[in-house]
Amino acid sequence: MKLRFSLRTEFRFSDPVTRHVFRIRALPPDLPGQRLLDSRLTTVPAAPLRAVDEPVFGNRTWSGRIDEPHGDFAVCAEGTVEVDPSADDRTPPEPYFINETPLTRAGERIRGLWTALEQTTCPNETARVMAAVHAVHTAFKYRPGTTGTATTAEAALAAGEGVCQDYAHVLIALLRLSGIPALYVAGLMQGTGATHAWVRAWADGRWISVDPTHDREADHHYITLARGCDFADAALERGVFRGAAQQTILTEAEVAAAA
């Protein structure tokens, strides 16, 4: 299936900033089951971009710099992707895909949920993954604004509410406790809105993609932009600048079936 996407991320500063160095992941990388057919990437103000492909996670990253004073900065990406979720990806996981990270470290709440899951009879690892997906979906209320990018999985589960990032972190924590390697995925989902997050899990000798926010597998309606052990690895933008300004980020995304 072919999907047409557009993504605009705008950074607004309360006062002009200078020496702004940034890193962005705004275009889909070529991965098993995903191929970028055409694309366009621009920034406003315009800045020269240097591309780097990351070998471990397969992310496609651009870096740039704007030295002149500016109060706004926007990244605009668009293109067409061919998606085939049935593609069989049996690339073995790296050993550290099973390790805890600061954002996915299991505490009392997560271990309690994991203990309850362990009582469930599952015929295979894929079924165990889907049982965990459902448990996380049930444990949360989707409520934007209650958590942030630094919120840990344990804190989010204790609150019982959050956004897709929190659902993904808790699921990753549960899977790693069960000995199942798992990755955080940042990307786009068909429709209009913002970016999304889901999970890639190694089950029964292959990778499967699952979305705990929507309690289902992540199928041909999803476009991957970046992957990592948690949000910090897969952040779609990072930057530093000179100035005392406060920063606000606005994101608009749209994904639709392409002819």
DOVO-88411 format. One line per field, with one value per residue (C-alpha): x, y, z; residue number from 0; residue in three letters. Coordinates in Angstrom, 3 decimals, m for minus. Layout:
% DOVO-88411
x: c(X_...)
y: c(Y_...)
z: c(Z_...)
lumba: c(NUM_...)
mikol: c(ALA_...)
% end
This chain:
% DOVO-88411
x: c(0.000_1.197_0.718_1.184_2.365_3.092_4.629_5.239_6.928_7.160_9.347_8.359_10.714_9.622_12.685_15.037_17.735_21.088_23.568_20.717_22.067_19.435_18.928_15.726_14.193_11.378_11.506_10.842_13.895_13.923_13.174_11.820_8.209_8.725_10.228_10.405_9.383_9.712_10.252_10.892_12.457_12.821_13.359_12.244_14.559_16.395_19.456_21.933_21.169_23.595_22.140_23.351_21.966_22.158_23.238_21.738_18.155_18.064_16.997_17.571_18.807_19.587_21.562_21.856_22.664_21.267_23.513_21.350_18.727_15.298_12.086_10.567_11.890_9.899_10.661_8.451_8.518_6.349_6.504_5.183_5.908_5.180_4.193_3.941_3.316_3.343_7.062_8.873_11.623_13.779_16.769_17.976_17.629_20.697_21.374_20.649_17.112_16.105_17.707_15.881_16.377_15.711_12.328_11.271_12.630_10.067_8.893_6.264_3.288_4.754_5.934_2.456_0.889_3.533_2.820_m0.876_0.001_2.191_m0.933_m2.403_m1.947_m0.576_0.258_3.237_5.188_2.993_m0.074_1.843_2.687_m0.948_m2.078_0.359_m0.909_m4.466_m3.391_m1.633_m4.545_m6.928_m4.697_m4.657_m6.903_m5.669_m5.267_m2.877_m1.074_m0.758_2.700_5.840_8.783_10.663_7.802_8.842_6.762_6.342_5.103_2.682_1.203_0.837_m1.137_m3.204_m3.285_m1.053_m0.404_0.951_4.529_3.471_1.507_4.573_7.000_4.870_4.421_8.172_8.836_6.400_7.816_11.404_10.418_9.060_12.336_10.939_13.162_11.193_11.756_10.020_8.756_7.959_6.094_2.834_m0.567_m3.104_m5.355_m4.854_m3.273_0.217_2.943_2.324_4.258_3.974_6.147_8.174_8.525_10.597_8.167_8.468_11.591_10.296_9.483_5.869_4.509_1.790_m0.068_m1.139_m2.865_m5.388_m5.113_m4.135_m1.321_0.332_m0.528_m0.314_m1.773_1.507_4.722_7.919_10.152_12.515_13.159_15.074_15.177_12.866_11.682_15.117_16.638_13.849_13.173_12.158_13.918_16.653_18.299_20.339_20.541_21.990_19.432_17.098_13.939_11.137_10.292_6.872_6.489_3.498_3.118_0.738_0.682_m1.455_m1.298_m3.613_m3.737_m1.862_m3.039)
y: c(0.000_3.513_6.353_10.057_11.997_15.538_16.661_20.205_20.888_24.527_25.828_29.215_31.111_33.788_35.834_35.559_32.875_32.414_29.607_27.146_23.623_20.982_17.337_16.131_12.830_13.890_11.427_7.668_5.417_2.378_m0.621_m4.143_m3.517_0.226_2.041_5.781_6.478_10.265_13.053_16.732_18.187_21.918_24.246_27.829_29.709_27.684_25.847_23.417_19.884_17.010_13.489_10.570_7.003_5.328_1.674_0.190_1.431_2.327_5.922_8.629_11.815_15.327_17.956_21.679_25.047_28.584_31.274_34.320_35.551_33.969_33.734_30.813_27.643_25.119_21.709_20.655_17.106_15.381_12.349_8.933_5.643_2.073_0.019_m3.771_m4.876_m8.541_m8.317_m10.941_m9.235_m11.801_m9.556_m10.722_m8.103_m6.538_m7.916_m4.578_m4.370_m6.317_m3.898_m1.366_2.322_5.286_5.822_2.143_0.959_m1.251_m0.228_m1.622_m0.726_m2.226_m5.349_m5.772_m5.588_m7.989_m10.489_m10.464_m11.010_m13.980_m15.773_m15.625_m18.731_m17.831_m20.401_m18.428_m15.177_m13.371_m14.073_m12.914_m9.632_m9.047_m9.830_m7.189_m4.719_m5.176_m4.897_m1.577_m0.230_m1.118_0.407_3.884_6.788_8.811_12.343_14.839_17.334_15.148_13.771_15.005_13.637_12.967_11.027_7.474_4.398_3.781_7.338_7.221_3.899_5.174_8.146_5.878_8.438_9.831_9.767_7.311_7.720_6.533_3.549_2.532_2.876_0.763_m1.942_m2.008_m2.391_m5.324_m7.091_m6.766_m8.204_m11.194_m11.592_m10.180_m7.568_m4.440_m1.090_2.277_3.518_7.143_7.941_8.771_7.127_7.468_10.462_14.055_15.090_14.799_12.203_8.849_6.196_2.413_m0.664_m3.166_m6.555_m9.661_m12.574_m16.139_m15.326_m12.262_m8.599_m7.511_m3.977_m3.262_m0.162_m0.236_3.141_1.609_m2.007_m3.544_m4.426_m1.548_m2.335_m0.613_2.608_3.387_5.055_4.678_7.744_6.603_3.688_3.290_1.661_4.439_7.950_9.453_7.264_7.902_11.619_13.259_16.518_17.738_21.146_23.629_27.385_30.524_32.680_32.688_32.079_29.689_27.230_26.053_23.188_22.796_19.722_19.042_15.730_14.136_10.651_9.412_6.602_7.491_6.639)
z: c(0.000_m0.823_1.646_1.055_4.099_5.202_8.479_9.694_13.013_14.073_16.902_18.306_20.602_23.061_22.057_19.079_19.411_17.665_17.008_16.745_16.139_15.447_14.544_12.867_11.797_9.526_6.606_6.746_6.426_4.155_6.367_5.891_4.879_4.249_1.262_0.650_m2.960_m3.110_m0.613_0.022_3.164_3.842_6.776_7.402_7.690_5.060_6.353_4.755_5.935_6.402_6.263_8.370_8.377_11.789_11.452_14.644_14.506_10.805_11.487_8.892_10.574_9.329_11.184_10.527_12.024_11.887_13.348_12.518_15.035_14.506_16.489_14.589_12.988_10.959_9.471_6.559_5.174_2.594_0.360_m0.555_1.204_0.188_3.240_3.479_7.089_6.000_5.187_7.246_9.255_11.048_11.715_15.159_17.912_19.475_22.991_24.672_23.234_26.349_28.823_30.980_30.258_32.566_30.872_30.874_34.223_35.971_39.418_41.763_39.538_36.364_38.161_39.598_36.130_34.818_37.615_36.714_33.046_33.929_35.179_31.668_29.544_26.099_23.390_22.061_22.361_19.828_21.950_25.034_23.294_22.360_25.915_27.169_24.560_25.832_29.480_28.842_26.830_29.646_32.340_30.767_29.931_26.982_28.300_26.649_28.827_31.913_31.086_29.315_27.400_30.660_32.287_33.095_32.397_36.127_36.792_33.864_34.953_38.509_37.158_34.916_32.131_29.421_25.705_23.150_24.391_27.852_26.521_24.504_27.413_29.747_27.109_26.454_30.184_30.436_27.385_28.570_31.958_30.024_28.126_24.885_23.146_22.284_20.583_20.740_17.364_16.519_13.340_11.652_11.513_8.701_9.279_10.366_13.646_15.104_15.386_17.068_18.995_19.091_19.767_17.779_19.541_18.814_19.098_17.815_15.823_13.978_14.539_14.963_15.355_17.919_19.049_22.719_22.445_20.019_21.286_17.952_15.601_13.750_10.135_6.733_8.185_9.991_8.795_10.830_11.226_13.990_16.347_19.597_23.009_24.265_23.380_24.018_21.283_18.798_19.337_16.065_16.898_19.192_19.362_21.331_20.878_22.428_24.200_27.187_25.149_26.024_23.243_22.048_19.561_17.234_15.025_12.128_10.289_7.603_6.086_3.345_0.811_m2.378_m5.868)
lumba: c(0_1_2_3_4_5_6_7_8_9_10_11_12_13_14_15_16_17_18_19_20_21_22_23_24_25_26_27_28_29_30_31_32_33_34_35_36_37_38_39_40_41_42_43_44_45_46_47_48_49_50_51_52_53_54_55_56_57_58_59_60_61_62_63_64_65_66_67_68_69_70_71_72_73_74_75_76_77_78_79_80_81_82_83_84_85_86_87_88_89_90_91_92_93_94_95_96_97_98_99_100_101_102_103_104_105_106_107_108_109_110_111_112_113_114_115_116_117_118_119_120_121_122_123_124_125_126_127_128_129_130_131_132_133_134_135_136_137_138_139_140_141_142_143_144_145_146_147_148_149_150_151_152_153_154_155_156_157_158_159_160_161_162_163_164_165_166_167_168_169_170_171_172_173_174_175_176_177_178_179_180_181_182_183_184_185_186_187_188_189_190_191_192_193_194_195_196_197_198_199_200_201_202_203_204_205_206_207_208_209_210_211_212_213_214_215_216_217_218_219_220_221_222_223_224_225_226_227_228_229_230_231_232_233_234_235_236_237_238_239_240_241_242_243_244_245_246_247_248_249_250_251_252_253_254_255_256_257_258)
mikol: c(MET_LYS_LEU_ARG_PHE_SER_LEU_ARG_THR_GLU_PHE_ARG_PHE_SER_ASP_PRO_VAL_THR_ARG_HIS_VAL_PHE_ARG_ILE_ARG_ALA_LEU_PRO_PRO_ASP_LEU_PRO_GLY_GLN_ARG_LEU_LEU_ASP_SER_ARG_LEU_THR_THR_VAL_PRO_ALA_ALA_PRO_LEU_ARG_ALA_VAL_ASP_GLU_PRO_VAL_PHE_GLY_ASN_ARG_THR_TRP_SER_GLY_ARG_ILE_ASP_GLU_PRO_HIS_GLY_ASP_PHE_ALA_VAL_CYS_ALA_GLU_GLY_THR_VAL_GLU_VAL_ASP_PRO_SER_ALA_ASP_ASP_ARG_THR_PRO_PRO_GLU_PRO_TYR_PHE_ILE_ASN_GLU_THR_PRO_LEU_THR_ARG_ALA_GLY_GLU_ARG_ILE_ARG_GLY_LEU_TRP_THR_ALA_LEU_GLU_GLN_THR_THR_CYS_PRO_ASN_GLU_THR_ALA_ARG_VAL_MET_ALA_ALA_VAL_HIS_ALA_VAL_HIS_THR_ALA_PHE_LYS_TYR_ARG_PRO_GLY_THR_THR_GLY_THR_ALA_THR_THR_ALA_GLU_ALA_ALA_LEU_ALA_ALA_GLY_GLU_GLY_VAL_CYS_GLN_ASP_TYR_ALA_HIS_VAL_LEU_ILE_ALA_LEU_LEU_ARG_LEU_SER_GLY_ILE_PRO_ALA_LEU_TYR_VAL_ALA_GLY_LEU_MET_GLN_GLY_THR_GLY_ALA_THR_HIS_ALA_TRP_VAL_ARG_ALA_TRP_ALA_ASP_GLY_ARG_TRP_ILE_SER_VAL_ASP_PRO_THR_HIS_ASP_ARG_GLU_ALA_ASP_HIS_HIS_TYR_ILE_THR_LEU_ALA_ARG_GLY_CYS_ASP_PHE_ALA_ASP_ALA_ALA_LEU_GLU_ARG_GLY_VAL_PHE_ARG_GLY_ALA_ALA_GLN_GLN_THR_ILE_LEU_THR_GLU_ALA_GLU_VAL_ALA_ALA_ALA_ALA)
% end
